[in-house]
Amino acid sequence: MASRNFGKFTMPSPKVAVVILNWNGKKFLQQFLPSVLAATYSNHEVIVADNGSNDDSIAFMESNYPRIRLIRFDQNMGFAKGYNEALKLVEADYYALLNSDAETQPRWLEPMVDLLEKDSSIAACQPKLLLYADKKRFEYSGAAGGWMDRYGYPFAKGRIFDVMEEDHGQYDQVEPIFWASGAALFIRARLFHEMEGFDEYFFAHQEEIDLCWRLQLAGHKIYSCPASVVYHVGGGTLPKGNSKKTYLNFRNNRIMLSKNLPLSKKIWVIPVRYLLDGASAFKGLLSGDGGYFLAVVRAHLAFIKWWFLYRKRSPFPASKTNRLYGYFKGNIAWLHFARKKRFFSEVVGKTK
């Protein structure tokens, strides 16, 4: 996409900044940066923001990619604050936030630019995320677009808990979703800053769900864009089963519910989640996973701390809509673990 024609006038294409937040990811930069640089979209810039790496990432970039803009921080500020600080220094019409462990296709940007240029109500979108190690299977972090159930459990088209479906084109619809994955988040730069970016208290995990929820409450839409495909390794920084990852996911999910649910739902959803999470923690303990049990307990205590000490510092959006897309009114945990529903289509059915 070089330009847009309006009669005799030619308008320049919107500028896209592809921003990769790196933390000790030299091996991923070495492996995947060439695919990112092969993008065919004309008006784009690739930027690497280093989040206080102590490996050879900086030396590698300076030696092999001296023309790529490098933003350097002296400490690891986490995904949320790292991106917030980096994007304060980046001017563009759109941001494409991309994990360092992701392989892109040459024309991965064009479909997302086209989608948002044609519909001003769309604030953000995500490509179809497939597993790098098995490119016929959806990837955990976002699959074909994120959804959320009434109790705050996130899932995705193509991924229910740990079950990742094979991609047969069954979720190739361009349609609204609840949240777009932070592994490859394409968002209007103006709206990212208007919403004050990610909630920095989250540090990492579910901050993109929180941002997308706030965008929806502000009257915007989030979309899937399956014509764009990204292959994601996943778990490159905190692998599955890591106690810190468990802690952050449980803590941040509870904070997100408290921030964004209306009071009429908050007063019963959060207590129910405490019961459900408690059951999950004791199941982990009985199965011999004491680290999981302790991580959930710590997360609940941390939520209480946030409630009393930090809650007033977080933005509470005034809702401009009663419609939330990608919202499932049932209990995905019950349907999956008790009713043995494994696939998105079995849980939600047709989405149109």
N, C-alpha and C positions, 0 to 999 in steps of 0.2 A: 504494500500500500504506500505509494509514493506521495499521492496528493488526492484531493477531492475536488471535482469540477462542479462549478455553479455557473452555467452559462459561459461567459467569456472569462470568468475569474477562476483562478486555481487557488484553493485553500491548502495550506500545508497540513500534513497529517498530524494528529495529536502526538505529543511527545510522551514516550513511555520510558520510565526508569526501571530497569530490572535490578533490584537490590538484593544482594545475597548477604545475609548476616552469618559471619563465620566465627566459629569458636573451635580451635584445635582441629580444623577440618582440612588440613593440607592434602590428605589423600583424596578427599572428595573434590576439592578444587582441581587437583591434578587430573582426576578422572572425568569430571563432568563439565568443567568450564568450557572446553572446546565446543560442546554441543550448544551451550548458551550463546557463545560468540557466533555461532553459525545461523542465528536468527535472521530471517529475510526481511522482517519489517524495517522500513527505511529509517524512521525517526525514533531510534531508541538508543539508550545508553546503558551499559552494564557497569554496576558499581558494587564493590565488595566492601562491606563494613566489618572490620575485625573487632570482635568483642573481647579484647584482652587475651588473645591466644598466647600460650607459652610453648607451642610447637614451632615449626619452621614456616608457618603460613605466610608471615610478612616477608621473610626473605625469599620465599618461593614466588610470591606475587611480584615483588620488585625485580627479581631476576628474569622471570619468564613473561610477565604481563605488565611491563612498565607503563603502558598507555592506558591501562584500566584504572579508573579513579579508585583510590583506596582511602577509606575513612578509618582512622585508627582510634580505638579507645584503650585506656590503660588498665581496664578491669572488665570482668564479665558482669554485665548488668542484666543478663537474662534476655530472653526473647522480646519481652514487652518493652522494657525501657531501652534496650539496645536498638530496636527498630524506631522507637519514638525519637531518640536522640539523633539517629542517622538521618531520618527523613526530614528533620528540621533543616538539614543541610542540602536537601535535594529538591530541585525545582523540576516539575513535570506536570503533565495533565493527568497521567495515570501512573500508579506504582504497581509493579509486578513483584511481589515479595516472594522470593524463591529460596527454598532450602538448599544448602550446599550439596546435599546428597540426592540431587534430582537431575535426570537427563531430559532435555527438551528436544522437540522436533523443530526443524527450520521454520515452519509456519505456525508455531504455537501462539504467537501474539496476535496475528491478524484476526482470527475469529472472535477473540475477546474484545478487541478494539471495536470491531464492527458491531458487536452486540450492544455495547454501552453507548456507542455513537448513535445508534438507531432508537434507543429508548432511554430518555433522561431520568426515568423513574428508577432505573437500576443503579445501585450504588457500587456493587461489587459482584464478582463472579469467580468461579474456579474452573480449571480444566478438568478433564477426566483423569483421575490419578490411578495408574496401574503399577503393579509391583515390578520393580526393576529385575528381580531375580526370576520372575515368572510373568512375562508381559501379557499373558492372557488372563491374568487374575487381578481383581481390584486390590488397591492398596489400603491399608488400615486407616490412615490419617484423614481420608476424605472421600475416597472412592469416587462415585459420580455425583456427589453433592450431599451436604450434611442435613440431617433432620434432628428433631428432639421430641421426646415424649413429655407427658404432663408432669412427670416427676423429675425432669431435668436430665434424663439419661440421653446422651447423644448417640446417634447411630447414623448410617449413611446409605444411600442407594448403592447396593453392592456389598455392604458390610454391616453385619449385625453382631455386636460384641466382637468375638475373635473369629467369626466365620466370614471369610472373604470369598465371594462368588467369582466364577469365571465370567469374563466379559464376552457376551455374545451379541452386543448391541442392544440389550434389553433396556438399558437406561440412557439411550442416546437422545432423549428428548431435551430440548432447550426449555427449561421451565424454572419457576421459583423454587428455592430451597430455603432452609432456615439459616444455615451457616456455610460459609466457604472456608476451606481448609487453609490454615496458615502455611502449609507446605508449598502452596502455589496460589497465593491470594492476589487477585487483580482488582484494584480499587481506585476510585476517583481520588486524586490527591487532595482536592479541596475538601471533600467530605471526611477523609481521614483526619485532617487537622481540625475541622469543625467539631468532630466528635471527640477531640483531644486524644486521638490515637488509642492505643491499647491501655488497659488498666495496669499500671506498673506494679501494683501490689501483687499481681498474679505471678510475676517473674517469668514463668513459662507454663504452658498447657492451658487450653480452653480460653485464652485471652481473645482468640479470633471469634469464638462462639459468642462471647460477651459483646464484642464490638459489633458483630452482625445483628445480634438481638437489639442493641441500642439503635442501630441504623434502621431496623424495621420499626421500632417504636417511634422513630422520628419521621416515619412515612416513606421510607425508601424500600427497595426490593433487593434481594440477593438471588443470583441465578447460577444455574449450572450451564457450562458451555462445553459439551462433550466433543465438539469439533476440534477443540484443542486438547492434546494429549501430553501428559508428563509421566515419566517413569520414575518412581520414588523408591529409594532404598528403605527409608524409614528406620527409626530407632537409632540414628547415627550418633546422637549425643547422649540420650538416656535410654538404654535398651528396655524392651518389654520385661516386666518383672522387677524393675529397679524400685526400691522402696521410696526413694525421693520422688520418682515419677508418680507412684501411687499416692503419696502424700499430697503432691501438688494438684493432681486431678481431683481428689476428693475435696480438698480445701477450697480450690478455686470454683468448683461446681457449686458448692454451698454458697459462697460469696456471690456468685453470678445469680443464683436464684433469689437471694435476698435483695440484690440491687434492682432486678428487672421485673420480678413478679408483682402484680398488684396486691395490695394488702389482703383482699378477699381470698386470694389463693395462697399467699405466703404463709398465713397463719396455720394452714393445714398441710401444705406440701412439704415444708421443711421438716416438721415433726415426723411425717411419714418417711421421708428420706433418712432420717436418723434411725428409724426402725429397720428399714431395708438395708442400710449400710452396716448397721450393727449385726444383722443376720449374715451378711457377706463376710464381715470381719471374723465372726466366730466360726463360720464355715472354713475360712482360711486357717484359723488356729487349729481346728480339729484335724485338718488335713496335713498339719505339720509346718505350715507357712507362718511362723511367728512374726516375721518381718512385715508381712502384709497386714496382719492384725494390728501391730503397733503403728504402722503408717496411717491406718484409718482412724485409730484413736487419736493420734497426734493431729490429724487433719481436723477432726471435730473440735478439739481444744483450740486449735489455731483459728477456727471460724469464730468461736466465742470471743477470743482476743480481738479479732478484727471488728466484731460487732460493737464492742465497748470502746475500743481505742481508735479505730480508723474509719468507721462506717460513714461518718459525716464528711470525710474528705473525698469520698467517691461520688461521682456524678449520678444522680437519680433522674433519669430522663422522664419528661412529661410526655406521655403517650399521645400520639396524633392519629392512632389507628386502632381499631379493634380486631384487625385481621393480621394474623401471623402466618406466613407461608411456611411450609415444611414442618408444621406442628402436628404431632400425633397425640390424640386425646386419650389413648390407652396406655398400658404399662408394658413397655417393651421387654423388661426383665421377666415378667410373668409369662408373656407369650413365648419368649425364647427358651427359658430354662424349665418352665412347667409344661407349656403346651408344645414345646419342641419345634417352634417356628424358626427356621434357620435363615430364610432369605427375605429380603426387603419386600418382594412382591407378595409373599405369604402373609406379611404383617400389615402392610398398607394397602395392597392391591394396586389397581391402576390409579395414577395420580392425576389424571385428567378426566 
